[in-house]
């Protein structure tokens, strides 16, 4: 039987809704996969296997969303800081 090695790289992200919800991300270098798993109360509710060569596309999508969120927040702050000319 082949011995399985635990992944060396990964992380856990807690869901702000609480109730012990989390997203776990683990790299599996030997398989060239990233596994995203959803957990609740220390029970895995589902997994998604993403090929390592698709990770840059996911990162790009997340970066685009983050950039848009920052731009939107910056615009809201600018509107609040500018005095209204209507009066």
Protein Blocks (a to p, Z undefined) as FASTA:
>chain_A
ZZddddfbdcddddfklnoiacdddddfknopacddddeehiafbdcdddfklmmmmmmm
mmmmmmmmmmmmmmmmmmmmpccfbZZ
